Amino acid sequence: MKTAALLFSGVVIACATLTSAFANEEPAAAAKPDLTKGATVAQVCASCHTSDGSRGAPAYPILQGQHADYLAKQLHDFKSGKRKNAVMSGMAAPLSDEDIRNVAAFYASKSAKPGFAKNKEMAALGEKIYRGGIADRMIPACAGCHSPTGAGIPAQYPKIGSQQEDYVLAQMLAFRSGERTNSPQMTGVAAKMNDKEIKAVSDYIAGLR
């Protein structure tokens, strides 16, 4: 009995030691993005987004300087079908997690050139909405999430300052119609806005810096 008790005691001590050792282990650090590999992945995106994600066709977003976490989330959403777009879903489908991390970091490492609003009157209305919202319809100020300069908040809200007006307009309309569903916050905001207000905010954002 004494021998058995000693053996049991030894097992308990050994288990406790192992448990403590595992508990003290730090989680493995996430692999650092490889910008060179990201640039290689980006070559496939160049026909729509240009080789470095700069100001291409108005219908496509500027990717330069966008938060890497936000870009990665959108690619994962396209891949999973959470965000609907036939072209982007097909492009994202073969990408591995590493590919997504690398290409998102590549675009984020670039600096986008500032844009310009097209219509002074519309931009003025857009500025009022962007900075102050529309109180009587409980529409919050865009600046509350995207910052006064449009810089956004990494991993939460995208950078939108100087973004293509046509692209912003299309996304706002897609949120309002329910075509785009991967941001409940934006769906709720866009649902309360009319065409003129959406157009005005889009124009203001194009020149925001």
KOLDRENDREN-418541 format. One line per field, with one value per residue (C-alpha): residue number from 1; residue in three letters; y, z, x. Coordinates in Angstrom, 1 decimal. Layout:
<rs>
i = (NUM / ...);
aa = (Ala / ...);
north = (Y / ...);
up = (Z / ...);
east = (X / ...);
</rs>
This chain:
<rs>
i = (1 / 2 / 3 / 4 / 5 / 6 / 7 / 8 / 9 / 10 / 11 / 12 / 13 / 14 / 15 / 16 / 17 / 18 / 19 / 20 / 21 / 22 / 23 / 24 / 25 / 26 / 27 / 28 / 29 / 30 / 31 / 32 / 33 / 34 / 35 / 36 / 37 / 38 / 39 / 40 / 41 / 42 / 43 / 44 / 45 / 46 / 47 / 48 / 49 / 50 / 51 / 52 / 53 / 54 / 55 / 56 / 57 / 58 / 59 / 60 / 61 / 62 / 63 / 64 / 65 / 66 / 67 / 68 / 69 / 70 / 71 / 72 / 73 / 74 / 75 / 76 / 77 / 78 / 79 / 80 / 81 / 82 / 83 / 84 / 85 / 86 / 87 / 88 / 89 / 90 / 91 / 92 / 93 / 94 / 95 / 96 / 97 / 98 / 99 / 100 / 101 / 102 / 103 / 104 / 105 / 106 / 107 / 108 / 109 / 110 / 111 / 112 / 113 / 114 / 115 / 116 / 117 / 118 / 119 / 120 / 121 / 122 / 123 / 124 / 125 / 126 / 127 / 128 / 129 / 130 / 131 / 132 / 133 / 134 / 135 / 136 / 137 / 138 / 139 / 140 / 141 / 142 / 143 / 144 / 145 / 146 / 147 / 148 / 149 / 150 / 151 / 152 / 153 / 154 / 155 / 156 / 157 / 158 / 159 / 160 / 161 / 162 / 163 / 164 / 165 / 166 / 167 / 168 / 169 / 170 / 171 / 172 / 173 / 174 / 175 / 176 / 177 / 178 / 179 / 180 / 181 / 182 / 183 / 184 / 185 / 186 / 187 / 188 / 189 / 190 / 191 / 192 / 193 / 194 / 195 / 196 / 197 / 198 / 199 / 200 / 201 / 202 / 203 / 204 / 205 / 206 / 207 / 208 / 209);
aa = (Met / Lys / Thr / Ala / Ala / Leu / Leu / Phe / Ser / Gly / Val / Val / Ile / Ala / Cys / Ala / Thr / Leu / Thr / Ser / Ala / Phe / Ala / Asn / Glu / Glu / Pro / Ala / Ala / Ala / Ala / Lys / Pro / Asp / Leu / Thr / Lys / Gly / Ala / Thr / Val / Ala / Gln / Val / Cys / Ala / Ser / Cys / His / Thr / Ser / Asp / Gly / Ser / Arg / Gly / Ala / Pro / Ala / Tyr / Pro / Ile / Leu / Gln / Gly / Gln / His / Ala / Asp / Tyr / Leu / Ala / Lys / Gln / Leu / His / Asp / Phe / Lys / Ser / Gly / Lys / Arg / Lys / Asn / Ala / Val / Met / Ser / Gly / Met / Ala / Ala / Pro / Leu / Ser / Asp / Glu / Asp / Ile / Arg / Asn / Val / Ala / Ala / Phe / Tyr / Ala / Ser / Lys / Ser / Ala / Lys / Pro / Gly / Phe / Ala / Lys / Asn / Lys / Glu / Met / Ala / Ala / Leu / Gly / Glu / Lys / Ile / Tyr / Arg / Gly / Gly / Ile / Ala / Asp / Arg / Met / Ile / Pro / Ala / Cys / Ala / Gly / Cys / His / Ser / Pro / Thr / Gly / Ala / Gly / Ile / Pro / Ala / Gln / Tyr / Pro / Lys / Ile / Gly / Ser / Gln / Gln / Glu / Asp / Tyr / Val / Leu / Ala / Gln / Met / Leu / Ala / Phe / Arg / Ser / Gly / Glu / Arg / Thr / Asn / Ser / Pro / Gln / Met / Thr / Gly / Val / Ala / Ala / Lys / Met / Asn / Asp / Lys / Glu / Ile / Lys / Ala / Val / Ser / Asp / Tyr / Ile / Ala / Gly / Leu / Arg);
north = (0.0 / 2.4 / 1.7 / 2.3 / 5.5 / 6.7 / 5.8 / 7.7 / 10.7 / 10.7 / 10.6 / 13.5 / 15.6 / 14.8 / 15.8 / 19.0 / 19.8 / 19.2 / 21.3 / 24.1 / 23.9 / 24.1 / 26.9 / 29.0 / 28.5 / 31.6 / 31.2 / 31.0 / 34.4 / 35.0 / 34.8 / 38.1 / 39.1 / 38.7 / 41.8 / 40.2 / 37.3 / 39.8 / 41.6 / 38.4 / 37.7 / 41.3 / 40.7 / 38.7 / 41.6 / 44.2 / 44.1 / 45.7 / 47.3 / 48.2 / 46.6 / 48.5 / 49.1 / 52.7 / 54.8 / 52.6 / 52.5 / 54.5 / 51.4 / 49.7 / 50.6 / 52.1 / 49.5 / 51.5 / 52.4 / 50.4 / 48.7 / 45.2 / 43.7 / 45.2 / 44.0 / 40.5 / 40.4 / 41.4 / 38.7 / 36.1 / 37.3 / 37.0 / 33.5 / 32.3 / 33.9 / 36.3 / 39.2 / 38.6 / 39.4 / 36.9 / 38.2 / 38.7 / 35.4 / 33.6 / 35.5 / 34.9 / 31.2 / 29.8 / 32.1 / 30.6 / 32.4 / 33.2 / 34.6 / 36.8 / 38.0 / 38.8 / 40.6 / 42.6 / 43.7 / 44.6 / 47.0 / 48.4 / 49.3 / 51.7 / 55.3 / 56.5 / 59.8 / 62.3 / 62.5 / 65.4 / 66.0 / 66.7 / 68.9 / 71.7 / 71.9 / 68.2 / 67.9 / 70.6 / 68.6 / 65.4 / 67.2 / 68.1 / 64.4 / 63.0 / 65.2 / 65.7 / 62.9 / 63.5 / 63.8 / 63.6 / 60.2 / 59.0 / 58.7 / 58.9 / 60.9 / 58.9 / 60.5 / 58.6 / 55.4 / 56.4 / 59.4 / 63.1 / 62.5 / 59.3 / 57.3 / 54.7 / 52.4 / 49.4 / 46.0 / 47.7 / 50.4 / 50.9 / 54.0 / 55.8 / 59.2 / 59.9 / 56.7 / 56.5 / 58.2 / 55.7 / 52.8 / 54.4 / 55.2 / 51.7 / 50.2 / 52.5 / 51.5 / 47.9 / 48.2 / 50.0 / 47.4 / 44.4 / 43.2 / 43.7 / 42.1 / 41.8 / 45.0 / 45.3 / 48.8 / 50.1 / 48.4 / 50.2 / 53.6 / 53.3 / 52.1 / 55.6 / 57.6 / 58.8 / 58.9 / 62.6 / 62.1 / 59.0 / 60.8 / 63.8 / 61.7 / 59.7 / 63.0 / 64.4 / 61.3 / 61.3 / 64.6 / 63.9 / 63.8);
up = (0.0 / 0.9 / -2.5 / -4.4 / -2.5 / -3.4 / -7.0 / -7.1 / -5.4 / -8.1 / -10.9 / -9.4 / -9.0 / -12.6 / -14.0 / -11.9 / -13.2 / -16.9 / -16.4 / -15.0 / -17.8 / -20.5 / -18.7 / -18.7 / -22.4 / -24.4 / -27.6 / -30.8 / -32.3 / -35.6 / -38.6 / -39.8 / -43.2 / -46.2 / -48.4 / -51.3 / -51.4 / -51.0 / -54.1 / -56.0 / -55.0 / -55.9 / -59.5 / -59.9 / -58.7 / -60.9 / -63.8 / -61.5 / -58.7 / -60.5 / -59.5 / -56.2 / -55.3 / -56.4 / -58.1 / -60.9 / -62.4 / -60.3 / -59.7 / -57.8 / -54.4 / -53.7 / -51.6 / -50.9 / -47.2 / -46.2 / -42.8 / -43.3 / -40.8 / -42.7 / -46.1 / -44.7 / -43.3 / -46.6 / -48.4 / -45.9 / -46.3 / -50.0 / -49.7 / -47.3 / -49.2 / -46.3 / -48.7 / -52.2 / -55.4 / -58.1 / -59.3 / -55.8 / -54.5 / -57.4 / -56.8 / -53.0 / -53.2 / -53.9 / -51.4 / -48.3 / -45.0 / -45.5 / -49.0 / -47.5 / -44.7 / -47.1 / -49.8 / -47.2 / -45.6 / -49.0 / -49.8 / -46.3 / -46.7 / -49.5 / -49.3 / -51.4 / -53.1 / -52.0 / -53.9 / -54.7 / -54.4 / -57.7 / -56.6 / -54.1 / -53.1 / -52.7 / -50.8 / -48.4 / -47.6 / -47.3 / -44.8 / -42.6 / -42.6 / -42.2 / -39.2 / -37.6 / -38.8 / -39.2 / -35.8 / -36.7 / -38.3 / -35.7 / -38.4 / -36.6 / -37.8 / -40.1 / -38.3 / -35.1 / -36.6 / -39.5 / -37.7 / -38.8 / -41.4 / -42.7 / -41.3 / -39.7 / -36.9 / -37.6 / -37.4 / -36.9 / -39.5 / -42.9 / -44.0 / -46.3 / -46.8 / -50.5 / -51.5 / -55.0 / -55.0 / -57.4 / -55.2 / -51.9 / -53.6 / -54.9 / -51.4 / -49.6 / -52.0 / -51.6 / -47.8 / -48.2 / -50.5 / -48.5 / -51.3 / -49.0 / -45.6 / -43.9 / -41.8 / -39.7 / -38.6 / -42.2 / -43.2 / -40.4 / -41.3 / -45.1 / -44.7 / -43.3 / -46.0 / -49.3 / -52.7 / -52.4 / -48.9 / -50.0 / -53.1 / -51.0 / -48.4 / -51.2 / -52.9 / -49.6 / -48.7 / -52.1 / -51.1 / -47.4 / -46.2);
east = (0.0 / 2.8 / 4.5 / 1.3 / 0.7 / 4.2 / 3.7 / 0.3 / 2.0 / 4.7 / 2.2 / 0.3 / 3.5 / 4.5 / 1.1 / 1.2 / 4.6 / 3.6 / 0.4 / 2.4 / 4.9 / 2.2 / 0.4 / 3.6 / 4.2 / 3.5 / 1.3 / 3.3 / 3.7 / 1.9 / 4.1 / 5.3 / 3.8 / 6.1 / 5.7 / 7.6 / 5.3 / 2.4 / 3.6 / 3.5 / 0.0 / -1.0 / 0.1 / -3.1 / -5.1 / -3.4 / -5.9 / -8.6 / -6.6 / -3.3 / 0.0 / 0.2 / -3.5 / -3.5 / -6.1 / -7.4 / -10.9 / -13.4 / -15.6 / -12.8 / -11.4 / -8.1 / -6.2 / -3.0 / -2.7 / -5.8 / -5.6 / -4.2 / -6.6 / -9.5 / -8.3 / -7.7 / -11.2 / -12.8 / -10.8 / -11.9 / -15.5 / -15.3 / -13.8 / -16.4 / -19.3 / -20.1 / -19.5 / -21.0 / -19.1 / -18.7 / -15.3 / -13.8 / -15.1 / -13.4 / -10.2 / -10.2 / -11.1 / -7.6 / -5.8 / -4.4 / -4.4 / -0.8 / -1.5 / -4.2 / -2.0 / 0.8 / -1.1 / -3.1 / 0.2 / 1.6 / -1.2 / -1.2 / 2.5 / 1.8 / 0.7 / -2.3 / -2.4 / -5.1 / -8.3 / -10.7 / -14.5 / -16.3 / -19.2 / -18.7 / -22.3 / -22.7 / -19.5 / -20.7 / -23.8 / -21.7 / -19.4 / -22.4 / -23.5 / -20.0 / -19.2 / -22.6 / -24.9 / -28.6 / -30.2 / -33.9 / -33.3 / -30.8 / -28.1 / -24.7 / -21.8 / -19.4 / -16.5 / -17.4 / -16.2 / -14.0 / -12.4 / -12.6 / -9.9 / -11.3 / -8.4 / -10.6 / -9.7 / -7.4 / -9.2 / -12.6 / -13.4 / -11.7 / -9.8 / -12.1 / -10.5 / -9.8 / -11.5 / -13.0 / -16.4 / -18.0 / -16.9 / -18.1 / -21.4 / -21.8 / -21.0 / -23.4 / -26.2 / -25.3 / -25.6 / -28.9 / -30.4 / -29.1 / -26.9 / -23.9 / -24.4 / -21.0 / -21.3 / -24.5 / -23.4 / -23.3 / -26.5 / -28.3 / -26.8 / -27.3 / -30.9 / -31.9 / -30.2 / -31.7 / -29.9 / -28.9 / -27.4 / -25.5 / -24.2 / -23.1 / -21.2 / -19.5 / -18.4 / -17.1 / -15.2 / -13.4 / -11.8 / -11.3 / -7.7);
</rs>
